[in-house]
Amino acid sequence: MIVGEMKSSIDNLWLRFHTGGVSNPMEVIKQITYLLFIKRLDDLELAKEQKANFTGKAVVDPIFSEDQQTLRWSNFKNLEAGVMFELIRTKVFDFIKTLGGKESAFAKYMKNAYLAIPNPVVLEQVVSMISAIPMDNLDTKGDVYEYMLSKLQTSGDNGQFRTPRHITKMMAELMKPTPDDVICDPACGSAGFLVSASEYLRDHYEQAFYDKDFVEFYKNKMFHGCEFDETMISISAMNLMLHGVDNPDLYDKNSLEEDYTVSDRFSLVLANPPFKGSLESSTVAKSLSGIVKTKKTELLFLALMLRIMKTGGRCAVIVPDGVLFGADKAAVGIRRTIIDEHKLDAVISMPSGVFKPYAGVSTAILIFTKTESGGTDKVWFYDMKADGFSLNDKRTPIVDNDIDDIIVRYQNPDGEKNRTRLDQSFFVPVEEIRSNSYDLSINKYKETVYEQKEYDAPEVIMERLEKLDLEIVQVRKELTEMLKSGGGDE
């Protein structure tokens, strides 16, 4: 977590962009992303040089040739402002756009990179500020970038790209990624879910990172994402790279369309796909139309997840409440498919304020397993009432928080067997769900006890009111007498 002096440094960096004429939060993130990448290339080269000096051998596969040394961060950061500005604007950006993936997948998404910082003085100050932020270890680098991404959460429409960090972390904890998983988010935004999965692995499988083969798999083949927004692809790549995933597989097109042909590949899917979108029928992949006939993106993404997961694959996905109880043929059909042809494990209902200030829609987390042979016998429901933050636009921290309880209860199903419909969590038999048109809204099954209130008879209440009226008249009369007699002059 970023606190204290480092937090102030990043806030000052952000403010410097604003005062320097770059006020769009997404543009600020883009420019910082480009500059961090440029600095990252120099850091990688320095590490190679140190290794070469230690072994007495030549640098293996250098990033910068002999005539490109002026393009390194460590060399240009102390240049006069005007000289540095021109060098970065032209030669440095030209260099990173032609790297061709030499060191990282991020380079693939730099083809349209450009310097939007308007003048040399501002650039000099920004370079100096980035140089002064200590980012020597992986955790710090990741925390710095996550803190910057958190600023998108309060930036209006741009906030749609980022699921709150505590929610992505909770879903990773629920799904418990393993070193054998191949993980995908088909609407990855800033890669928050993939980052949370990577952090879970580092926290729970420390020994695996001493295995050379696993580290190679982790860096190059474990993490996959799709995102049609070019800016977000760049941000995703940087976010993952700063968390140690050097070469994620990122697909920069709409995963619902015909071009994306992946199927039966992933063992774990974590996602919060776009709500209430709609595609033209002609652009929807035919393989998805075969699962559910609809233009609604929230339903198409569920079909996509069933297609891209291999048998035995697990999925945790955030959906709007309408997916849970929608009565149209497509909504009922996709719920029936998940329940009858695969295995629906859980429905976690979240309060409507979780995505404020930029969205007030009520949502739920669906957790299911691809079996292709059914298997749903009962479904676990949880009524999440608090996530540790107020449910208004300010989203300030509060004490109430159901997240730890959700994780513990989901991972200990035997303890849930005797829970009743009056509790916050409970099981519902699949037969009951089928008999209710596959409705998955928790209010369909939850029971509520209403406390009976008893009131006095109307005539008794009227007698009390009349008595009060008489008392008021008497008090007013006494006050009037006091005023007449001069009793109020004391």
Helices and strands as residue ranges (DSSP letters): H 4-19, H 25-55, G 66-71, H 73-76, H 81-87, I 88-92, H 93-97, G 105-109, H 120-132, H 138-150, G 151-154, G 156-161, H 165-175, E 183-185, H 192-204, G 206-210, H 212-220, E 223-226, H 230-241, E 249-251, E 266-271, G 281-283, H 286-289, H 297-308, E 309-320, H 321-325, H 329-336, I 337-341, E 343-350, G 352-355, E 363-369, E 378-383, E 387-389, E 397-401, H 403-410, G 413-416, E 425-429, H 430-435, G 442-444, H 458-484
